[in-house]
Amino acid sequence: MNILLAYLLKIAIVQCLLTAFYQLLLSRDTFYRMIRYYFTGGIALSYILPIINFKFNIIQYILIDLQVAQLSIMYNFLPSSTIGEIAPAVWWKQYPLSEYFIAIALAGILVMFLQFARQYLSLQRLRVNQNHKYGSYSIVNINSPIKPFSFGNRIYINPGLHNAYEYNEIIQHELVHIRQQHSIDVIISTINKCLLWWNPVSWMLNKAIRNNLEYIVDDEMLKYGFNRKHYQYHLLYIYKLDSSNSNANHFNLSNLKKRIKMMNKEKTKSIYKTKYLLLIPVLTIVLLFFNLKKMYVYNLTTDTTHVTRRAEIFFSGPNLNLPIDTTCRFIGIKGINSVGLDKQPLILIDRKEISPVELRTDFNPAKIKSINMVKGENTIEKYGDKAKNMPAIFVMIEL
């Protein structure tokens, strides 16, 4: 498998597990700050775990027959004059499916990053509006009817849409985003979504991260003493406004009903923080799975019960234009003359010469495991002059 494809799939597997763990065990908790670090640390870990490499082998013992082990597999093709012209391969079949997946994934990543850059540039253009600096942050006044939001150390707001109390409430809300540097989380989750755009879980993770940031701010606002009921009604009003930029921290970013539900929820007891310890065995299993390799140990045996044997058929003829497997099955079922041979073939079963009659009696075409063909002149040293200039069929059969 393509190395890059394998790496991306492993990242997706880790993030699927982390998201499932959050949805099942953590999403109803009020440990919002702890969950914030869970998300950012989880994304970083998903990119690190797949590159941790150590040997963890599972040994599987296999018994093989001594005679079969001594045989060398000879693989080649007959010239086109013998088996007919080989049809040219369709161009798109010349590359494995993994190559097409990587090409599509890279094209999607480029499109996603271009969109991300466009949204960032739109923020930069908004800076040309009235920009008032207050200490470590700035307020950019906008005339459009948009939801107030922040990004970096700037707050974007239309002051004409809010009274003085609401305006102050919004500024305090966005200052929490700025002081706690929530834009970093947004950028990390957005970049992750761009890289794994083909994985639906990356979009779910991006939404969950943004929701959790809003839970953090809502919790801080209530601690500041803002009226719970008025604050929630204000959220409902802002929910109806337009969103200008998806890269920003909006006053209302997503599911309003769940935000209000989490604000009214009783605080989760500290004892439930022990649930995070369950991550240790989960991630350990994932790490072992990524590094698991199967190692085969072959033991030779002389027991010929249920072993794979090889039939070797050397033949020549002017009318050999049938496919390989069809030619071989005709020899085994209908006899030599049905495939246009011009002289008696040389037939070997496990290096022992037999007649065509014996072949038709003992050989079961339904048990063919594989069929290979090779030019006869390459096998003269092993099989003598009988095989000279005669194509050979190698039939692996299970007896």
C-alpha positions in Angstrom: 0.0 0.0 0.0 1.1 3.5 -0.7 3.0 4.9 2.3 1.2 8.2 2.3 -2.2 6.5 2.0 -1.4 4.1 4.9 -0.4 7.1 7.0 -3.5 9.1 6.3 -5.7 6.1 7.0 -4.0 5.5 10.3 -4.6 9.2 11.3 -8.2 8.8 10.4 -8.5 5.6 12.5 -7.1 7.4 15.6 -9.4 10.4 15.1 -12.4 8.1 14.7 -11.6 6.4 18.0 -11.0 9.7 19.8 -14.2 11.2 18.4 -16.2 8.1 19.4 -14.7 8.2 22.9 -15.7 11.8 23.2 -19.3 11.2 22.0 -19.8 8.1 24.2 -18.1 9.2 27.4 -17.2 12.9 27.5 -19.8 14.9 25.5 -22.2 15.3 28.4 -19.5 16.4 30.9 -18.9 20.0 31.9 -15.1 19.6 32.0 -14.9 22.0 29.1 -11.3 23.1 29.6 -10.1 19.5 30.0 -12.0 18.6 26.9 -10.3 21.4 25.0 -6.9 19.9 25.7 -8.3 16.4 24.9 -9.2 17.6 21.4 -6.0 19.5 20.6 -3.8 16.8 22.1 -5.8 14.1 20.4 -5.3 15.7 17.0 -1.5 16.0 17.6 -1.4 12.4 18.8 -3.3 11.1 15.7 -0.4 12.4 13.6 2.3 11.0 15.9 1.1 7.5 16.7 1.3 6.2 13.1 5.0 7.1 12.8 5.9 5.3 16.0 7.6 2.1 14.8 8.7 -0.9 16.8 8.7 -4.7 16.1 5.7 -6.7 17.3 5.6 -10.0 15.5 3.1 -12.8 15.6 4.7 -16.1 14.5 2.7 -18.5 12.4 4.2 -22.0 11.8 3.5 -23.6 8.4 4.2 -27.2 7.4 5.3 -27.7 3.8 6.3 -30.8 1.8 10.0 -31.3 1.3 9.6 -32.2 -2.4 7.5 -29.1 -3.0 10.0 -26.9 -1.1 12.8 -28.0 -3.4 11.0 -26.9 -6.6 11.8 -23.5 -8.0 8.8 -21.6 -9.5 9.5 -20.6 -13.0 7.4 -17.7 -14.3 7.4 -16.1 -17.7 5.1 -15.7 -20.7 5.0 -17.4 -24.1 5.8 -15.1 -27.1 2.8 -13.5 -28.8 3.3 -15.7 -31.8 2.5 -18.8 -29.7 -0.5 -17.6 -27.7 -1.8 -14.8 -29.8 -1.5 -11.0 -29.5 -1.9 -9.6 -26.0 -4.5 -6.8 -25.9 -2.9 -3.5 -24.7 -3.9 -2.6 -21.1 -6.4 0.2 -20.6 -4.4 3.3 -19.5 -6.3 3.9 -16.2 -5.7 0.2 -15.2 -1.9 0.8 -15.2 -2.0 2.5 -11.8 -3.3 1.0 -8.5 -6.4 2.4 -6.9 -4.3 3.8 -4.1 -2.6 6.2 -6.5 -6.0 7.6 -7.7 -7.1 8.0 -4.1 -3.9 9.9 -3.2 -4.4 12.1 -6.3 -8.0 12.9 -5.4 -7.1 13.5 -1.8 -4.3 15.9 -2.7 -6.5 17.8 -5.1 -9.1 18.1 -2.3 -6.5 19.3 0.1 -5.5 22.0 -2.3 -9.1 23.2 -2.7 -9.7 23.2 1.0 -6.6 25.3 1.7 -7.5 27.7 -1.0 -10.8 28.2 0.6 -9.1 28.6 4.0 -6.8 31.3 2.5 -9.8 33.1 0.9 -11.6 33.3 4.3 -8.4 34.6 6.0 -7.9 37.2 3.3 -11.6 38.3 3.8 -10.7 39.0 7.4 -7.8 41.1 6.5 -9.9 43.2 4.2 -12.3 43.9 7.1 -9.4 45.5 9.0 -9.6 48.5 6.7 -12.9 49.5 8.5 -12.9 51.5 11.7 -10.3 49.8 13.9 -10.2 50.9 17.5 -7.4 49.5 19.7 -8.0 48.8 23.4 -4.8 47.5 25.0 -4.0 44.1 23.7 -7.1 43.8 21.5 -8.9 45.8 18.7 -12.5 46.3 17.8 -13.4 46.5 14.1 -16.7 48.2 13.4 -18.6 46.6 10.5 -21.7 48.0 8.8 -23.1 44.7 7.5 -25.7 42.8 9.6 -23.4 40.0 10.7 -22.9 38.0 13.8 -20.2 39.4 16.0 -17.0 37.3 16.1 -13.4 37.4 17.0 -10.2 36.1 15.4 -6.7 36.5 16.8 -6.8 39.6 18.9 -9.6 41.4 16.9 -13.3 41.6 17.6 -15.6 42.2 14.6 -19.0 43.7 15.4 -21.8 45.9 14.0 -22.4 48.3 17.0 -25.7 49.6 15.4 -27.4 46.2 16.0 -27.0 46.1 19.8 -27.8 48.3 22.7 -25.2 49.3 25.3 -25.8 46.3 27.6 -25.7 43.8 24.8 -22.7 45.5 23.2 -20.7 45.1 26.5 -21.9 41.5 26.8 -20.6 40.7 23.4 -17.3 42.4 24.0 -16.8 40.4 27.2 -17.8 37.2 25.4 -15.2 37.7 22.6 -12.5 38.8 25.1 -12.7 35.3 26.6 -12.0 33.9 23.2 -9.0 36.3 22.8 -7.5 35.8 26.3 -7.7 32.0 26.0 -6.4 32.1 22.4 -9.2 30.0 21.0 -8.2 31.0 17.5 -5.3 28.5 17.8 -7.8 25.7 18.3 -9.9 26.9 15.4 -6.8 27.0 13.1 -5.7 23.5 14.2 -9.1 21.9 13.7 -9.5 23.7 10.3 -6.1 22.5 9.0 -6.9 19.0 10.2 -10.2 19.2 8.3 -8.4 20.4 5.2 -5.9 17.5 5.3 -8.6 14.9 6.0 -11.5 16.4 4.1 -12.4 13.0 2.8 -13.0 11.7 6.3 -16.4 12.7 7.8 -15.1 12.3 11.3 -12.7 15.3 10.7 -15.7 17.5 10.0 -17.4 16.2 13.2 -14.3 16.8 15.2 -14.0 20.4 13.9 -17.6 21.1 14.9 -17.1 19.5 18.3 -14.0 21.6 19.0 -15.9 24.8 18.1 -18.9 23.9 20.2 -16.7 23.2 23.2 -15.0 26.6 22.8 -18.4 28.2 23.1 -19.3 26.1 26.1 -16.1 27.5 27.8 -17.1 31.1 27.0 -20.7 30.6 28.1 -19.4 29.1 31.4 -17.1 32.1 31.9 -19.9 34.6 31.2 -22.1 33.1 33.8 -19.2 33.3 36.3 -18.8 37.0 35.5 -22.4 37.5 36.8 -24.3 38.1 33.6 -28.0 37.3 33.8 -28.4 33.7 32.6 -31.9 34.3 31.0 -31.0 37.6 29.3 -27.8 36.1 28.0 -29.6 33.1 26.5 -32.2 35.4 24.8 -29.4 37.5 23.4 -27.9 34.3 21.9 -31.2 33.6 20.2 -31.2 37.1 18.7 -27.7 36.8 17.4 -28.5 33.4 16.0 -30.6 35.0 13.4 -27.8 37.2 12.1 -25.6 36.3 9.2 -22.2 34.6 9.5 -19.4 36.3 7.6 -16.4 33.9 8.2 -16.3 30.3 9.2 -12.7 30.6 10.5 -13.8 33.0 13.3 -15.1 32.5 16.8 -18.7 33.5 16.5 -20.9 34.6 19.4 -23.2 31.7 18.3 -21.2 29.1 16.4 -23.5 26.1 16.2 -26.3 24.2 18.0 -28.0 26.9 20.1 -30.3 24.4 21.9 -27.4 22.3 23.1 -25.5 25.4 24.3 -28.4 26.5 26.4 -28.8 22.9 27.7 -25.1 22.8 28.7 -25.4 26.1 30.5 -28.3 24.8 32.6 -26.7 21.5 33.2 -25.5 20.6 36.7 -21.7 20.5 37.0 -20.1 17.0 36.5 -18.5 15.5 39.6 -14.7 15.5 39.6 -14.6 11.7 40.1 -15.7 11.3 36.5 -12.4 12.7 35.3 -11.1 9.2 35.8 -12.8 8.2 32.6 -9.8 9.7 30.7 -7.7 6.9 32.1 -9.6 4.6 29.7 -7.7 6.2 26.9 -4.5 4.5 27.9 -5.5 0.9 27.0 -7.4 2.2 23.9 -4.3 4.0 22.5 -2.0 1.2 23.5 -4.1 -1.3 21.5 -4.1 1.1 18.5 -0.3 1.4 18.7 0.1 -2.3 18.8 -2.3 -2.7 15.9 -0.3 -0.3 13.8 3.0 -2.2 14.5 1.6 -5.7 14.3 3.4 -7.9 11.7 2.8 -11.5 10.9 6.0 -13.6 10.6 5.8 -17.1 8.9 8.1 -19.9 10.0 8.2 -22.8 7.5 8.8 -26.4 8.8 9.6 -29.1 6.3 7.8 -32.4 6.4 7.7 -35.6 4.3 4.0 -36.1 5.0 2.4 -35.9 1.5 -1.1 -35.9 2.8 -2.9 -32.8 1.5 0.0 -31.2 -0.2 0.3 -29.1 -3.3 1.9 -30.9 -6.2 3.0 -29.7 -9.6 2.2 -31.0 -13.0 4.6 -29.9 -15.8 3.5 -30.3 -19.4 5.8 -29.6 -22.3 4.2 -29.4 -25.7 4.4 -27.9 -29.2 2.0 -27.2 -31.9 1.2 -24.6 -34.7 -2.4 -23.8 -33.5 -1.8 -23.0 -29.8 -3.9 -19.8 -29.6 -6.0 -20.6 -26.6 -5.6 -18.9 -23.3 -3.3 -20.5 -20.8 -5.9 -21.9 -18.4 -8.1 -23.1 -21.3 -5.2 -24.9 -23.0 -4.3 -26.6 -19.7 -7.8 -27.7 -19.0 -8.3 -29.1 -22.6 -5.2 -31.1 -22.1 -6.5 -32.5 -18.8 -10.1 -33.2 -19.9 -10.4 -33.6 -23.7 -7.0 -34.9 -24.6 -3.9 -33.8 -26.6 -5.3 -33.4 -30.1 -8.0 -30.9 -29.1 -5.4 -28.1 -28.7 -3.6 -28.7 -32.0 -0.4 -30.4 -30.7 1.9 -31.8 -33.4 3.8 -34.3 -31.3 3.6 -36.3 -28.0 3.9 -33.9 -25.0 6.3 -34.4 -22.2 4.2 -34.7 -18.9 5.8 -34.7 -15.5 4.0 -35.0 -12.1 6.4 -34.0 -9.3 9.4 -34.7 -11.7 8.0 -38.2 -12.7 7.1 -38.7 -16.3 3.6 -40.0 -17.1 1.6 -40.6 -20.2 -1.4 -38.4 -21.4 -3.7 -41.2 -20.5 -2.5 -41.3 -16.9 -2.8 -37.5 -16.8 -6.4 -37.6 -17.8 -7.1 -40.4 -15.3 -5.4 -38.8 -12.3 -5.6 -35.1 -13.0 -8.6 -33.1 -11.7 -8.8 -29.6 -13.4 -11.1 -28.4 -10.6 -8.2 -28.5 -8.2 -5.9 -26.2 -10.2 -4.4 -23.6 -7.8 -2.3 -21.7 -10.3 -1.0 -21.9 -13.9 2.2 -20.5 -15.3 3.9 -20.9 -18.6 7.6 -20.7 -19.7 9.5 -21.2 -22.9 10.9 -24.7 -23.3 14.4 -23.8 -24.4 15.0 -22.3 -20.9 14.4 -25.6 -19.3 16.7 -27.9 -21.3 19.3 -28.2 -18.6 16.7 -29.6 -16.2 14.5 -31.7 -18.4 16.8 -32.7 -21.3 16.3 -32.6 -25.0 12.7 -33.7 -24.8 11.8 -30.2 -23.6 13.7 -28.4 -26.4 11.7 -25.7 -28.1 8.5 -26.8 -26.3 6.5 -24.3 -24.3 5.7 -25.6 -20.8 2.6 -25.3 -18.6 3.2 -25.4 -14.9 0.0 -26.4 -13.0 -0.1 -26.2 -9.2 -2.8 -28.7 -8.0 -4.0 -29.6 -4.6 -4.3 -33.4 -4.0 
